[in-house]
Amino acid sequence: LCSIRSKHVENAAIINIKERQVCATTFGFNVPPENALNLIYAFCKNLLKVRRGGLWFKDKHYKCVHVDEHSIYLQNLIVVKTKTFILVATYKAGMYPSVCMEAVEKLAGWTQNHCTSTALPREPPFSCASDMIPAHACNSSSDGSVRA
């Protein structure tokens, strides 16, 4: 998923918005159901809170760098929304955030153009399918950030 093999993304997941669940992740990257739901709700109702206070994801706080209606860029975490999916990717020290963002945005664009239902096609146009395995309410913390 998203150039994992090329070392631009550490871990990634795809969340189906309509089904409100994780439908694919990189091996070993577990996204708890409550985190998936809270990322969906972050786009629906909490963008201002995310911008001001950052976001909690998998018990870790991420400081916000940029937010708009289609993307949330945090330090070491990229979240991109399409009509059908939310794509989540992490990157670590030594990886370039801009390259990670580009990889996630590219996959988001591809899913937007090739996924007409809630199911993911078997093979995207780049080598990431083998890196994937198939896979409640939003809570604000006391510091003003959003818990995913």
Secondary structure, 3 states (H helix, E strand, C coil): CCCCCCCCCCEEEEEECCCCEEEEEECCCCCCHHHHHHHHHHHHHCHHHHHHHCEEECCEEECEEEECCCEEEECCEEEEECCCEEEEEECCCCCCHHHHHHHHHHHHHHHHHHCCCCCCCCCCCCCCHHHEEECCCCEECCCCCEEC
